[in-house]
Amino acid sequence: MFYLFLSFLQKEVAKRMSQMNQEPPEHCLSGKMNLWDTFTEAMRSRFTFDQDPCKLYNEQVLVDPIYEVPPTKVSMLFTLQYRVNKKLQQCKEYFFKFKSVLPV
């Protein structure tokens, strides 16, 4: 179960690192914004349902990837994997019993 959690965590860390290597959006850097850019960004944020790219970028940088891996996903996949493996093991036993009965 720990290996499953670790693999999910590594995938999340890799995704986060690739996102962090990108440059932040231009309008997120306050030193590079002029009055018109500030006005247009304020209007865009008020009258659209789009997610704020600055907020998304900051979440990608500041949120630890360990919080992005839900324990329910890990436990459900572990349970599913355990049950499937048990059924396959039983099928393998039945197959070898059947094979031993067949005349060669």
Secondary structure, DSSP 8 states (H G I E B T S, - for coil): -HHHHHHHHHHHHHHHHHHHTS---GGG-GGG--HHHHHHHHHHHHH-----HHHHHHHHHHS-GGGGS-HHHHHHHHHHHHHHHHHHHHHHHHHHHHHHHS--
